[in-house]
Amino acid sequence: MKTVGIGFYWNDLKVGDRFRTLNRTITEPDIVNFIGVTGMLETLFTDLSFGQEHGVIKGRVAPAALVYTMIEGLLCQATMQTTGLALLEIEKKVLNPVFAGDTIHAEVEVTAVRQTSKGNRGIVTTQNNVIVSARDKVAITYRAVRMMAGRPDHPA
């Protein structure tokens, strides 16, 4: 019987492949739970009057780490379930804020693929742009290098 939900194998990807994740709306509970579990109790995230009083970002801003990890969750579910072996490197830039109520998705491009010297594994590099859908703005851009499993010799 065929198993459904398995992610991409490294040897199924090629440089130039592009895809988009599903959308995810950032909610107030997402922000509260994230700052609570991580200890990111920065005033910007915990005091809703801070932005108005200090003239900085106005609105319920989401920590960039929350936004990035939500995209990683979408990618894990859709592209590397059972095939992702290790996240090796991240190079990330935060360009625009994301607020409670914003809907995000990622646009991903494969920029490098190579087999490892041992086993049926490969190194896949992607450029990931986190887009705030309603504003069509890039919130975060990051390059990820991952080790991924290769296609098995016999189907599962």
N, C-alpha and C positions, 0 to 999 in steps of 0.2 A: 504494500500500500504506500502511495506517495505521501510524504509529509509536506504540508503547506506552511507558509510563513517563514521559510528559510531565506536569509539575506543573500546578497551578491557574493559570489566567490571571486577572489582576486583575478583569476584567469578569465573571468567573464567581462571584466572591465577594461576599457582602453582609454588612452589619453583623448580628451575632447568629449567624452560622455558627459551629458548634463541631465540633471533631474531636479525636481522640486518636491519638497516635503508637503505633507498635509498642513493645514492651518492649526494654530493653537492660540486661544485667547488667554491672555494673562489676567488672572482675577485677583481681587483683594485677598481672598484666603491663600492663594499661591504665594503672594508677597509676605503675608503675616507668617505663614508656616515656614517659608524659606528662611526669613531672618531669625525666626525662633530656633530652628534646628541648627543653623550655622553659627549663631551668635553674632551675626552682622547687625548689631544694635546701633548702627550709625544714626545720628539725629535725622539726617535726610530721609531715612527709611521709617523712622518711628514717630516723628513729630510732623503731623500734616500742616501745621502752621509755619514750619521752618522756612519753606519756600516763599511764602508771602512776606514774612518778616525780614528776610535777608535778601530778597530780590533774586534768588537763584531759581532753579527749576520749580515751576508751579505744577501742582498735581501730584498724584500718588505714583511716584517713580518706582520702577522695579529695579532691583540690583542687576547689574549687567551679568553677574555670575548666574543668577536665576534664569535670565533670558538664554544665555549660552547653553546651560544644562538642559533646559526644556527642548532646545533644538537637538542637542545630543540624544535626548530621549526619543524624539521623533525619528532620528536617524537610526538609532539602535533597533527600534521596533520594525522599521521598514526596510533597512538596507543591510544590516549585519547581524540579524538574529541567528545564532549558532555559527556564524562565519567570522565574526569579529573576534580576534584573539588578543589584541593589545592596542591601546592608544599610546603611541610612542612620543609624539611631539605636537604641541599647539603653539601657533604664533597668532595672537589676537589683537585687534584694534577695536575700541568702542568709539563709534562715530556720532550716534544720536541716542537720546533717551527713549526708553519704552515705559509706558504708563499702564496702570490697571485699566482694563478695558480694551487695550490694544490687541489686535490679532497679528500674529507673526507667522512666518514660514521661512524656510531656507531654500536658496537656489544654490545648487552644488555642481561643481565641474571637476572632473578627474584630471589632474595635471601631471601625474606620474604613476607608473605601474612597473614593478619589477619583481621577479621571483627571488626568494632568498636562497642562500647556498645550501640550506638543510631543509629537508622535508617538503611537503606540498603546501608551502606558505608563500605569501607575497607581501610586498610593501606597497601600499596604495596611498597616494597623496591627493588631497582634494582642497579646493578653494571653496569656502562656504560663506555665503552672504545671507545674513539674517535680515529679512525685509519686514518692515511694519506695513502691513497690507494697505490700510486706509490712506496712509500718507505716501506710500510707494517710496519709502526712504530706507537706505541701508542703516541699520542700527549697529550691527557688529559685523566685521569681516574677519574670518580666520582661516588659516591654513592648518589642516590636520594631516598627520602622518600616522597610518595605522598598519598593523600586521593583520592579515586576513587569511583564512583557510582557503585552500584550493579545492576545485571541484573534485569530488571523490571519483575513483576509477569505476566504482559500481554505484548506481543510484540507490538512495535509501528508500 
